[in-house]
Amino acid sequence: MKRKPIACLLAIFLLAMALAACSSPAPAPEAPTAAPATAGPATDAPDESAPAEEVDPYEAERTPATFTMLNMSSATSTIDPWKDTPTGKLLAERTNVTLDIEYLVGADQRQKASLLIAAGAYPDFINGGDTAGDFYAAGSYIDVLPYMTSGNYPNLELAYPEWKQRISLQPDGGMYWFGAQPSENAVYPAAGYWLNMEVLAENDYPVVSGWEEWQTMILDYVAAHPTFNDQPTIGITEATEAWRASGVQYGAARYSGGYPNDGLTFVNQETLEAKIVMDQQIQYNWLKMLNRMWNAGVADKEMFMQTDDQFQQKVSSGRLAGLYEQRGFMQTGLDALNQTAPERMLVAFPVVQEGVETEMYRGYRNFTAGGGIGITVSCKDPDRAMRFFDDLAKEENQITMRYGIEGVDFSYNADGKIEKTTEQWKNFINVDYKRSQALEQMTWFHFYPGLEPLPTSGSIASPTNDPSYAQVVYNDNELEFLSHYKDRGYDSFISWFNPSKDGWYMGGATVRQRIATDDPRKVAGETALTITIESMPKIVTQCPTEAEFEAAWAEFTAKLAALPLREYEELATQMIKDSVELYKR
C-alpha cells in the first residue's frame, strides 16, 4: 500500500482529529470476555434476588500467546532479556506471553526493511527505528488509533494521552506505533567532543568549549606521547560503518554549530528554518578539522574502512586522545575501557566552533513520534497484542523493566517511593548484572518518560534520573577526576553542559521519518548522506594542501547541489512550524 506524500501536516492532523470527534466512531475492539464461574454446591448458591457480581473483563485471566518481534538494532548481549532473565520471566508470567525477539544482524537497517517489505511477511511487532517510515509507506503496520480510543486499554491511554496520540498521527490520520518517550541520563551526556582523562590532566583539568582549544590539546598530546602500551597513540577516530556514520555525516557539525539534535538538519531556534547540514559552513569546518588531523599524522588511518567492532576496540584500548560521538554509539568501548584503563576514560565536553555563543547538546526532551514499536499486518491477533502492550504499560511492569524485582533489586520506603540500597545501586551500575537481569534492556517497552514521576508511586520512571543514582554511580577514578573541578562548581560529567529543555516542535529526525519514502525530497536527503560518506575519504585524506581541499569540497557540494535539497529544507521547515500547535498540551 502506497501513501501520499506529506503536504500540510498540521491541517491533516487537525482534520483527522475533527473527523474523529464528529463522525460515527468505528466499532471498538472488544475486550476479552471472562469465562463463567463454575457453580458450587447448592448450599453455597448465592441469593438469586441479589445482583450478580460483575467480573471486570479487563482483569480476566490472559490467554496464553506467543508473539515475534524484530528490534532494528544489533544485540548487545547473547542473553535473551525475555526468556533468559528473572525480569523477563516475571513479565512473561504476568502477561502470559512468550516473546521471540530477533535483532538486526549487521548494521544496515534499510536493507533489512527492504527485504521484509519485498516479502510482505513480518514478525508480529517491529521496533523500526529509522525505518519506521519505510514500513509505514509499505502499509506494514496496523492502525492502533481505534484501539487507543476504545477505552479498553487504560494503561496505554495513561502513558499515551491525547496530546501524544495527536503528535503520533501520520498523514492518513492513523497512529501506527508507540513513540519513544523522552529520557536523559542524569550523570553522563548523550553526546559531545571527548578527550582522554590523561589529556585533560596534562592541561590542568580545563572545561573545554573552544573548537581550536580542543584540537590543540589533541595535537599537543600526541606529539608528547606518540605511543601507549607500545602501540601508536590515536589522536582521533570516528565511527563510519553504515548508520553509525551519522556523526561524521552531520551530527558532529550540527552540535558544534550550536544546534540541538534535529537529524540531518539544523534548525534556527528563532525562525524554525531548517537547513541540511552537509553543504553548510559548519560541515566545511568539521571536515577541515579532520583534514588537519590527518595531515598532521594523528588521525586514525583506518577511520574510513573500519567496522563498528574495530571502532569499539579502539575506544576501549586507551590509545585514543579524542573524538566526537554519541555516548550510546561507543558504550561498548567505554565499558571495556572502564575495566582495563579507567584512568584513561574519555570525557565529553560541549565544544562549539568559533563564533558560536550557545551550545545545545542536551537539546530538547521531546516525545519522539517518528518511530517506535508497532504491530504489523502479519499479527494474527492484534487484540491480544494490544492487551499485551497494555499489561506492559502497567506501572508495576514499567518499574520491573527499569528497576528490577522488588525485594531483590529495590524496595518501597514508608512514603511508597522506590529506593535502592548501595549494593543494589552497585548491581544496577554493573553492565553484566543489568544484562543478566534485563534491567533497562527492553527500552522499546518503556512507555513512560524517564524524567517524570510515575502516576502511582511518584518515583522517577528511569533509575538513571533518580537523584540517589548520581551519588553512587561514579567509580573511584571518576570521583577523583571530578574532584579537580569541584571548586569550580562542577560535580558531574553533565554539569558543564547547558540543561535540556521541554520540546516544543517536531524534531528534525522525526520530520525525516515522516516524509514518504518515495518522495523525491526524502530521496534527496538520503542520497546526500550516501554522497557525504563516499566523498569524505577524499576530502579528509587526499588533500594535503589548502587548494586541494577547496577543490574537493567544491566537487562534493556540486554533487549535493544537483539534488533537490532546498525543497527538502522547505518541506522540513513547514512541517516543523506546523508542528508547534501539535506540541501544545
C-alpha positions in Angstrom: 0.0 0.0 0.0 1.5 3.3 -1.0 1.0 6.5 1.0 0.6 10.0 -0.4 3.4 12.4 0.1 3.1 14.9 3.0 1.7 18.3 2.0 0.3 20.1 5.0 0.9 18.0 8.2 -0.9 20.2 10.7 -4.1 20.6 8.6 -4.3 16.9 8.0 -3.7 16.1 11.7 -6.4 18.6 12.9 -8.8 17.4 10.2 -8.3 13.9 11.3 -9.0 14.8 14.9 -12.1 16.8 14.0 -13.4 13.9 11.9 -12.8 11.5 14.8 -14.7 13.8 17.1 -17.8 14.5 15.0 -18.3 11.3 12.9 -19.7 8.0 14.0 -17.0 6.0 15.8 -15.8 2.8 14.3 -16.7 -0.3 16.3 -14.2 -0.6 19.2 -12.1 -3.7 19.6 -13.8 -5.9 22.1 -12.3 -6.6 25.4 -11.8 -10.3 26.4 -14.9 -11.8 28.0 -14.4 -13.5 31.3 -15.1 -17.2 31.5 -18.3 -18.1 33.5 -17.6 -19.3 37.0 -18.3 -22.9 37.8 -21.3 -23.4 40.1 -20.6 -24.5 43.6 -22.6 -26.8 45.9 -26.3 -26.0 46.4 -25.7 -24.9 49.9 -23.3 -22.2 48.7 -25.5 -20.9 45.9 -25.9 -17.1 46.0 -29.2 -15.4 46.8 -30.8 -15.2 43.3 -32.5 -12.0 44.4 -29.1 -10.3 44.9 -27.5 -8.8 41.8 -24.8 -11.0 40.2 -21.3 -10.0 41.0 -19.7 -8.4 37.9 -16.4 -9.6 36.6 -14.3 -6.9 35.0 -13.3 -8.4 31.7 -10.1 -6.3 31.8 -9.0 -8.3 34.9 -9.8 -11.7 33.3 -7.0 -14.2 33.1 -4.9 -13.7 30.0 -5.0 -16.4 27.4 -1.5 -17.7 26.5 0.0 -16.1 23.5 3.3 -16.2 21.5 4.5 -13.1 19.6 7.5 -12.5 17.4 9.4 -9.2 17.4 12.1 -7.6 15.3 14.3 -4.9 17.0 16.1 -2.8 14.4 19.3 -2.6 16.3 22.1 -5.0 17.0 22.0 -7.2 20.1 24.4 -6.1 22.8 24.4 -9.5 24.6 23.7 -13.2 23.9 21.3 -13.1 26.9 17.6 -13.0 25.8 16.0 -10.4 28.1 12.6 -12.0 27.9 13.4 -15.7 28.1 16.8 -15.9 30.0 16.4 -13.4 32.8 14.4 -13.3 36.1 12.8 -10.0 35.0 11.7 -11.3 31.6 10.3 -14.5 33.1 8.3 -12.5 35.7 6.9 -10.3 32.9 6.1 -13.4 30.9 4.2 -14.8 33.8 2.3 -11.6 34.5 1.3 -11.2 30.8 1.1 -14.9 29.9 3.1 -14.1 26.7 6.0 -15.8 25.1 8.1 -13.3 23.2 10.6 -14.3 20.5 12.9 -11.4 19.9 15.1 -11.0 16.7 17.8 -8.4 16.4 19.3 -6.7 13.4 22.3 -8.6 12.1 24.8 -6.3 10.7 24.3 -2.5 10.6 22.1 -1.9 7.6 18.6 -1.2 8.8 17.2 -0.2 5.4 18.4 -3.4 3.7 16.6 -5.5 6.3 13.5 -3.4 6.0 13.6 -3.7 2.2 13.8 -7.5 2.4 10.8 -7.7 4.7 8.7 -5.3 2.7 9.5 -7.2 -0.6 8.4 -10.5 1.0 5.3 -8.9 2.5 5.7 -11.1 5.7 6.6 -9.6 9.0 7.0 -10.5 12.7 4.1 -9.6 14.9 6.0 -6.4 16.2 8.7 -4.3 14.7 10.7 -1.6 16.6 11.5 0.2 13.4 14.0 2.9 14.3 14.9 5.0 11.3 13.0 2.6 9.1 9.6 3.2 10.7 8.7 5.5 7.8 9.7 2.8 5.3 7.3 0.3 6.9 4.6 2.9 7.2 4.9 3.7 3.5 4.6 0.0 2.7 1.5 -0.5 4.8 3.3 -2.8 7.2 1.7 -1.7 10.4 -1.9 -1.7 11.7 -3.5 1.5 12.8 -3.7 1.4 16.6 -5.7 4.6 17.0 -9.1 2.8 17.1 -7.8 0.7 20.0 -6.4 3.7 21.8 -9.8 5.5 21.6 -11.8 2.4 22.6 -11.5 2.7 26.3 -10.3 -0.9 26.6 -6.6 -0.1 27.2 -6.4 2.2 30.2 -2.7 1.8 30.9 -1.7 2.7 27.4 -4.1 5.7 27.4 -2.4 6.9 30.6 1.0 6.6 29.1 0.0 8.0 25.7 -2.6 10.6 26.4 -4.5 12.5 23.7 -1.7 15.0 23.0 0.8 12.2 22.4 -1.7 10.4 20.2 -2.2 13.7 18.3 1.6 14.0 17.7 1.7 10.4 16.6 -0.8 10.8 13.8 0.5 10.0 10.4 -0.6 11.8 7.1 -3.6 9.4 6.7 -4.8 10.2 10.2 -3.7 6.9 11.8 -1.4 6.0 14.6 1.0 3.2 13.8 3.4 2.8 16.6 4.1 3.8 20.2 6.8 6.5 20.0 9.9 6.9 22.2 9.4 8.7 25.5 11.8 11.5 26.4 14.6 10.5 28.8 18.0 11.7 29.8 20.9 10.3 31.7 21.4 12.4 34.8 25.1 11.8 35.1 26.5 11.3 31.6 25.9 13.5 28.5 24.4 11.8 25.4 26.9 13.3 23.0 30.0 15.6 23.0 33.5 16.1 21.9 35.6 13.7 24.0 39.1 13.9 25.5 41.2 11.3 27.3 41.4 12.0 31.1 45.2 12.0 30.7 44.9 14.8 28.1 42.9 16.8 30.5 45.2 16.1 33.4 48.2 17.4 31.4 46.2 20.6 30.7 45.3 21.2 34.4 41.7 19.9 34.1 40.1 22.6 31.9 36.4 22.9 31.0 36.8 22.6 27.2 34.4 24.5 25.0 36.5 26.0 22.2 37.0 24.4 18.8 40.6 25.4 18.5 41.4 24.5 22.1 40.0 21.0 21.7 42.1 20.4 18.6 45.3 21.8 20.0 45.1 19.6 23.1 44.9 16.5 20.9 47.8 17.6 18.6 50.0 18.5 21.6 49.2 15.3 23.5 50.0 13.0 20.6 53.3 14.9 19.9 54.3 14.4 23.5 53.0 10.8 23.8 53.3 9.1 20.4 52.7 5.7 21.9 50.6 4.0 24.6 51.2 0.4 25.6 53.8 0.1 22.8 51.2 1.0 20.2 50.7 4.3 18.3 48.6 6.8 20.1 45.5 7.7 18.0 44.7 11.4 18.0 41.1 11.0 16.6 39.0 8.3 15.1 35.3 8.2 14.2 32.6 5.5 13.6 32.0 5.2 9.8 30.2 1.9 9.3 26.6 2.1 7.9 24.1 4.1 10.0 26.7 4.7 12.8 28.3 7.2 10.4 25.7 9.8 11.2 28.2 11.6 13.4 30.7 12.2 10.6 27.9 12.9 8.1 26.1 15.6 10.1 25.9 15.1 13.9 29.3 16.4 14.8 29.0 19.6 12.7 25.5 20.3 13.9 26.2 20.1 17.6 29.5 22.1 17.3 27.5 24.7 15.4 25.4 25.3 18.5 22.3 23.5 17.4 20.3 20.7 19.1 19.7 17.2 17.6 17.5 17.7 14.6 18.6 14.8 12.5 20.4 15.7 9.2 19.1 19.3 9.5 19.9 22.1 11.9 17.0 24.4 12.9 17.2 28.1 13.6 15.7 28.4 17.1 14.1 31.8 16.4 12.7 31.3 12.8 12.4 27.5 12.9 14.0 27.4 9.4 15.6 24.0 8.7 18.8 23.6 6.7 20.6 20.4 5.5 23.9 20.2 7.4 26.1 18.6 4.8 26.7 21.5 2.5 26.9 24.2 5.1 29.8 26.1 6.7 29.7 24.2 9.9 30.2 20.9 7.9 33.1 22.6 6.0 34.7 23.4 9.3 34.2 19.9 10.6 35.8 18.3 7.5 38.6 20.9 7.6 39.4 19.8 11.2 39.5 16.1 10.2 41.8 17.1 7.2 44.0 19.0 9.6 44.3 16.0 11.9 45.0 13.7 9.0 47.7 15.9 7.5 49.3 16.2 11.0 49.5 12.4 11.2 47.4 12.0 14.3 44.1 10.7 12.7 43.3 7.0 12.6 44.5 5.6 9.3 41.7 3.1 9.3 38.9 5.6 10.1 37.1 5.2 6.8 37.4 1.5 6.5 36.8 0.1 10.0 33.9 -2.0 11.2 32.0 -0.9 14.3 33.7 -3.7 16.3 37.1 -2.2 15.3 35.9 1.2 16.3 34.8 0.0 19.7 38.1 -1.8 20.2 40.0 1.5 19.7 37.7 3.3 22.2 38.5 0.5 24.7 42.2 0.5 24.1 43.2 3.7 25.9 45.1 4.8 22.9 42.6 7.4 21.8 43.1 11.0 22.6 39.8 12.4 21.4 36.8 12.1 19.1 33.2 13.3 18.6 30.5 10.7 19.2 27.2 9.9 20.9 27.8 8.0 24.1 25.3 5.3 23.1 27.3 4.6 19.9 30.5 3.9 21.9 29.1 2.5 25.1 30.6 -1.0 24.5 34.1 0.5 24.1 33.6 2.8 27.2 32.5 -0.2 29.3 35.6 -2.1 28.3 37.9 0.9 28.8 36.5 1.3 32.3 37.6 -2.2 33.2 41.1 -2.1 31.6 42.3 1.5 31.8 39.9 3.7 33.8 42.5 6.4 34.3 42.3 7.0 30.5 38.5 7.2 30.4 37.1 9.6 27.8 35.2 12.6 28.9 32.7 14.6 26.8 32.6 18.4 26.5 30.2 20.8 24.7 32.7 22.1 22.2 31.5 24.7 19.7 33.0 26.2 16.6 34.4 29.7 16.6 31.8 32.4 16.9 29.1 30.1 18.4 27.9 31.6 21.7 25.5 29.0 23.0 25.6 25.2 22.9 22.6 22.9 22.9 24.0 19.4 23.2 21.3 18.3 25.7 18.7 19.9 23.5 15.0 19.2 24.0 13.2 16.4 25.9 10.9 15.6 23.0 8.3 12.9 22.8 9.5 11.3 19.6 6.7 10.0 17.4 8.9 9.4 14.3 9.4 5.8 15.3 8.7 3.2 17.9 7.3 -0.3 18.3 4.3 -1.2 16.2 2.0 -4.1 15.5 2.3 -5.4 11.9 -0.3 -6.6 9.5 1.0 -10.1 9.9 0.0 -10.3 13.5 -2.9 -12.8 13.7 -4.4 -11.4 17.0 -3.9 -7.7 17.3 -6.4 -7.5 20.1 -4.3 -9.8 22.2 -1.2 -7.9 21.2 -2.7 -4.7 22.4 -3.7 -6.3 25.7 -0.1 -7.4 26.0 1.2 -3.9 25.4 -1.4 -2.5 27.9 -0.3 -5.0 30.5 3.3 -3.9 30.0 2.2 -0.3 30.4 1.0 -1.0 33.9 3.2 0.9 36.4 4.3 -2.3 38.2 5.6 -3.7 34.9 7.3 -0.5 33.9 9.0 -0.5 37.3 10.1 -4.1 36.9 11.6 -3.4 33.4 13.6 -0.5 34.7 14.3 -1.0 38.4 14.1 -4.8 38.7 12.3 -7.2 41.0 11.0 -5.9 44.3 13.0 -7.3 47.2 15.9 -8.2 45.0 16.7 -5.0 43.1 14.7 -2.4 45.0 12.1 -1.8 47.8 9.5 0.8 48.6 10.0 3.2 51.5 7.4 4.3 54.0 6.2 7.0 51.5 5.7 4.4 48.8 8.7 5.6 46.8 11.2 3.3 45.2 14.6 3.1 46.8 17.8 1.0 46.3 20.5 0.1 48.8 24.1 0.9 47.9 24.6 -2.7 47.0 21.5 -2.6 44.7 22.8 0.5 43.0 26.2 -1.2 42.5 24.4 -4.1 40.8 22.4 -1.7 38.7 25.7 0.0 37.6 27.2 -3.3 36.7 26.7 -3.9 33.0 26.8 -7.7 33.3 24.3 -7.7 36.1 21.9 -5.5 34.2 22.1 -7.8 31.2 21.6 -10.9 33.3 18.6 -9.4 35.0 17.3 -7.5 31.9 17.3 -4.2 33.7 16.7 -1.4 31.2 17.4 -3.9 28.4 13.9 -3.6 26.8 13.7 0.1 26.2 11.2 -0.4 23.3 8.6 -1.1 26.0 9.4 1.9 28.1 6.0 3.6 27.8 6.7 6.4 30.3 9.1 9.4 30.1 12.3 8.6 32.1 12.4 12.1 33.6 8.9 12.2 35.1 7.3 10.7 38.2 5.2 7.6 37.6 1.5 8.1 38.3 1.1 6.0 41.4 4.4 5.7 43.2 5.6 9.1 42.3 9.1 7.7 41.7 11.1 8.9 38.7 10.5 6.4 35.9 14.1 5.9 34.9 16.6 4.9 37.7 19.3 6.9 36.0 17.3 10.1 36.7 16.8 9.3 40.3 18.7 11.8 42.5 20.3 9.0 44.5 21.7 7.4 41.4 24.2 10.2 40.9 25.5 9.7 44.4 26.7 6.2 43.8 27.2 5.8 40.0 30.7 7.2 39.7 33.6 4.9 40.5 36.6 6.0 42.5 38.5 7.0 39.4 35.7 9.3 38.2 35.2 10.8 41.6 38.9 11.6 41.8 38.8 13.2 38.4 35.7 15.3 39.3 37.5 16.5 42.5 39.6 18.7 40.3 36.5 20.5 39.1 34.5 20.7 42.4 35.9 24.1 43.5 34.5 25.5 40.2 31.0 24.2 40.9 31.1 21.1 38.7 30.1 17.9 40.4 29.1 15.6 37.5 30.0 14.9 33.9 27.0 16.8 32.6 27.4 19.9 34.9 29.4 21.8 32.2 26.6 21.3 29.7 23.6 23.6 29.4 20.5 21.9 30.7 17.9 20.4 28.4 14.5 22.0 27.7 11.0 20.8 27.1 10.4 20.0 23.5 8.1 22.4 21.6 8.4 21.4 17.9 8.7 18.3 15.9 12.4 17.3 15.8 14.2 17.1 12.5 14.8 13.4 13.0 11.0 12.8 13.2 10.4 15.0 10.2 12.8 12.8 8.2 11.0 9.7 9.3 7.6 11.1 8.4 8.3 12.1 4.8 7.2 9.3 2.5 10.0 7.1 1.3 9.3 7.7 -2.4 9.0 11.5 -2.0 11.8 13.0 -4.2 12.7 15.3 -1.3 13.2 12.3 1.0 15.2 10.5 -1.6 17.4 13.6 -2.0 18.2 13.7 1.8 19.1 10.0 1.8 21.2 10.3 -1.3 23.0 13.3 0.2 24.0 11.1 3.1 25.5 8.5 0.7 27.3 11.1 -1.2 28.7 12.5 2.0 30.2 9.3 3.3 31.6 8.4 -0.1 33.2 11.8 -0.5 34.7 12.2 2.9 37.7 9.9 2.5 38.9 12.0 -0.4 38.3 15.4 1.3 39.9 14.3 4.5 42.7 12.0 3.4 43.7 13.1 -0.1 44.1 16.9 0.3 47.5 17.8 1.7 47.2 21.5 0.5 44.6 24.2 1.0 43.9 24.4 -2.7 43.3 20.6 -3.0 40.9 20.7 0.0 38.9 23.6 -1.6 38.7 21.7 -4.9 37.5 18.5 -3.2 34.9 20.5 -1.1 33.7 22.2 -4.3 33.4 18.9 -6.1 31.4 17.4 -3.1 29.0 20.4 -2.8 28.4 20.4 -6.6 27.1 16.8 -6.3 24.8 17.9 -3.5 23.6 20.9 -5.5 22.3 18.6 -8.1 19.8 17.2 -5.6 16.5 19.0 -4.5 17.9 19.6 -1.0 16.4 23.1 -0.9 13.0 21.6 -1.4 13.7 19.2 1.4 14.5 22.2 3.6 11.3 24.0 2.6 9.2 20.9 3.5 11.0 20.3 6.8 10.6 24.0 7.8 6.9 23.9 7.1 6.4 20.6 9.0 8.4 22.0 11.9 6.4 25.3 12.0 3.1 23.5 11.7 4.0 21.1 14.5 4.3 23.8 17.2 0.5 23.7 17.7 0.6 19.9 18.0 3.1 20.0 20.8 0.9 22.2 23.0 -0.7 20.2 25.8 
